[in-house]
Amino acid sequence: MSIIATDIKTRVLSMLWDKSGGYLNAGLAVSGIEVA
């Protein structure tokens, strides 16, 4: 499951990076997912 979780995080980071180009925004999104 860790591999799947890592894949999801990578996809989310890639999507946010492409859309906003903001590293902080991507970091906050990942933090929110981990907390949730």
N, CA, C and O atoms as CSV, one atom per row, in Angstrom:
chain,resi,resn,atom,element,x,y,z
A,1,MET,N,N,0.837,-1.205,0.000
A,1,MET,CA,C,0.000,0.000,0.000
A,1,MET,C,C,0.872,1.257,0.000
A,1,MET,O,O,0.477,2.298,-0.525
A,2,SER,N,N,2.051,1.149,0.589
A,2,SER,CA,C,2.933,2.317,0.629
A,2,SER,C,C,3.318,2.752,-0.779
A,2,SER,O,O,3.464,3.942,-1.055
A,3,ILE,N,N,3.481,1.772,-1.666
A,3,ILE,CA,C,3.830,2.101,-3.048
A,3,ILE,C,C,2.686,2.864,-3.709
A,3,ILE,O,O,2.915,3.840,-4.424
A,4,ILE,N,N,1.457,2.418,-3.469
A,4,ILE,CA,C,0.288,3.095,-4.046
A,4,ILE,C,C,0.177,4.508,-3.482
A,4,ILE,O,O,-0.081,5.461,-4.218
A,5,ALA,N,N,0.373,4.635,-2.178
A,5,ALA,CA,C,0.283,5.951,-1.538
A,5,ALA,C,C,1.332,6.890,-2.116
A,5,ALA,O,O,1.048,8.059,-2.376
A,6,THR,N,N,2.548,6.378,-2.318
A,6,THR,CA,C,3.615,7.194,-2.894
A,6,THR,C,C,3.250,7.614,-4.302
A,6,THR,O,O,3.503,8.753,-4.694
A,7,ASP,N,N,2.657,6.706,-5.070
A,7,ASP,CA,C,2.262,7.017,-6.442
A,7,ASP,C,C,1.211,8.113,-6.457
A,7,ASP,O,O,1.269,9.022,-7.285
A,8,ILE,N,N,0.254,8.030,-5.548
A,8,ILE,CA,C,-0.800,9.050,-5.459
A,8,ILE,C,C,-0.188,10.401,-5.101
A,8,ILE,O,O,-0.526,11.417,-5.707
A,9,LYS,N,N,0.703,10.412,-4.127
A,9,LYS,CA,C,1.349,11.663,-3.725
A,9,LYS,C,C,2.114,12.257,-4.898
A,9,LYS,O,O,2.058,13.463,-5.136
A,10,THR,N,N,2.832,11.403,-5.633
A,10,THR,CA,C,3.608,11.884,-6.772
A,10,THR,C,C,2.700,12.500,-7.815
A,10,THR,O,O,3.018,13.549,-8.375
A,11,ARG,N,N,1.568,11.859,-8.083
A,11,ARG,CA,C,0.624,12.391,-9.074
A,11,ARG,C,C,0.043,13.715,-8.612
A,11,ARG,O,O,-0.074,14.653,-9.400
A,12,VAL,N,N,-0.324,13.798,-7.329
A,12,VAL,CA,C,-0.884,15.042,-6.790
A,12,VAL,C,C,0.145,16.160,-6.868
A,12,VAL,O,O,-0.168,17.277,-7.279
A,13,LEU,N,N,1.372,15.853,-6.470
A,13,LEU,CA,C,2.433,16.860,-6.523
A,13,LEU,C,C,2.651,17.328,-7.951
A,13,LEU,O,O,2.808,18.523,-8.200
A,14,SER,N,N,2.661,16.389,-8.891
A,14,SER,CA,C,2.865,16.741,-10.294
A,14,SER,C,C,1.739,17.634,-10.796
A,14,SER,O,O,1.985,18.618,-11.493
A,15,MET,N,N,0.503,17.290,-10.441
A,15,MET,CA,C,-0.655,18.077,-10.868
A,15,MET,C,C,-0.570,19.492,-10.312
A,15,MET,O,O,-0.749,20.464,-11.045
A,16,LEU,N,N,-0.295,19.608,-9.008
A,16,LEU,CA,C,-0.229,20.927,-8.380
A,16,LEU,C,C,0.945,21.722,-8.941
A,16,LEU,O,O,0.843,22.934,-9.129
A,17,TRP,N,N,2.056,21.044,-9.209
A,17,TRP,CA,C,3.234,21.727,-9.744
A,17,TRP,C,C,2.906,22.297,-11.120
A,17,TRP,O,O,3.279,23.429,-11.430
A,18,ASP,N,N,2.213,21.521,-11.941
A,18,ASP,CA,C,1.853,21.968,-13.288
A,18,ASP,C,C,0.855,23.114,-13.229
A,18,ASP,O,O,0.945,24.058,-14.014
A,19,LYS,N,N,-0.090,23.038,-12.309
A,19,LYS,CA,C,-1.162,24.040,-12.261
A,19,LYS,C,C,-0.687,25.343,-11.631
A,19,LYS,O,O,-0.939,26.418,-12.175
A,20,SER,N,N,-0.009,25.264,-10.502
A,20,SER,CA,C,0.347,26.477,-9.762
A,20,SER,C,C,1.832,26.812,-9.886
A,20,SER,O,O,2.226,27.973,-9.773
A,21,GLY,N,N,2.649,25.787,-10.118
A,21,GLY,CA,C,4.087,26.020,-10.164
A,21,GLY,C,C,4.636,26.394,-8.802
A,21,GLY,O,O,5.764,26.877,-8.697
A,22,GLY,N,N,3.837,26.174,-7.738
A,22,GLY,CA,C,4.261,26.577,-6.402
A,22,GLY,C,C,4.630,25.378,-5.542
A,22,GLY,O,O,3.795,24.516,-5.272
A,23,TYR,N,N,5.877,25.331,-5.119
A,23,TYR,CA,C,6.324,24.218,-4.283
A,23,TYR,C,C,5.605,24.227,-2.938
A,23,TYR,O,O,5.240,23.171,-2.423
A,24,LEU,N,N,5.400,25.417,-2.365
A,24,LEU,CA,C,4.727,25.507,-1.065
A,24,LEU,C,C,3.291,25.011,-1.170
A,24,LEU,O,O,2.808,24.320,-0.274
A,25,ASN,N,N,2.610,25.356,-2.250
A,25,ASN,CA,C,1.227,24.916,-2.438
A,25,ASN,C,C,1.166,23.391,-2.483
A,25,ASN,O,O,0.283,22.784,-1.878
A,26,ALA,N,N,2.094,22.783,-3.192
A,26,ALA,CA,C,2.133,21.328,-3.297
A,26,ALA,C,C,2.405,20.711,-1.927
A,26,ALA,O,O,1.790,19.711,-1.557
A,27,GLY,N,N,3.326,21.312,-1.180
A,27,GLY,CA,C,3.657,20.805,0.143
A,27,GLY,C,C,2.466,20.865,1.083
A,27,GLY,O,O,2.219,19.927,1.842
A,28,LEU,N,N,1.728,21.967,1.033
A,28,LEU,CA,C,0.552,22.119,1.887
A,28,LEU,C,C,-0.507,21.098,1.509
A,28,LEU,O,O,-1.170,20.542,2.385
A,29,ALA,N,N,-0.673,20.847,0.231
A,29,ALA,CA,C,-1.673,19.886,-0.228
A,29,ALA,C,C,-1.328,18.490,0.286
A,29,ALA,O,O,-2.203,17.766,0.761
A,30,VAL,N,N,-0.051,18.113,0.192
A,30,VAL,CA,C,0.370,16.796,0.666
A,30,VAL,C,C,0.160,16.696,2.177
A,30,VAL,O,O,-0.288,15.665,2.680
A,31,SER,N,N,0.484,17.765,2.893
A,31,SER,CA,C,0.299,17.769,4.342
A,31,SER,C,C,-1.172,17.578,4.684
A,31,SER,O,O,-1.505,16.838,5.609
A,32,GLY,N,N,-2.059,18.246,3.936
A,32,GLY,CA,C,-3.488,18.119,4.170
A,32,GLY,C,C,-3.961,16.702,3.920
A,32,GLY,O,O,-4.796,16.183,4.661
A,33,ILE,N,N,-3.431,16.069,2.875
A,33,ILE,CA,C,-3.827,14.698,2.559
A,33,ILE,C,C,-3.358,13.761,3.677
A,33,ILE,O,O,-4.099,12.874,4.101
A,34,GLU,N,N,-2.131,13.962,4.146
A,34,GLU,CA,C,-1.598,13.096,5.192
A,34,GLU,C,C,-2.389,13.255,6.486
A,34,GLU,O,O,-2.661,12.271,7.174
A,35,VAL,N,N,-2.758,14.487,6.817
A,35,VAL,CA,C,-3.530,14.734,8.032
A,35,VAL,C,C,-4.926,14.131,7.898
A,35,VAL,O,O,-5.447,13.523,8.833
A,36,ALA,N,N,-5.523,14.310,6.716
A,36,ALA,CA,C,-6.860,13.784,6.475
A,36,ALA,C,C,-6.758,12.281,6.252
A,36,ALA,O,O,-7.772,11.621,6.029
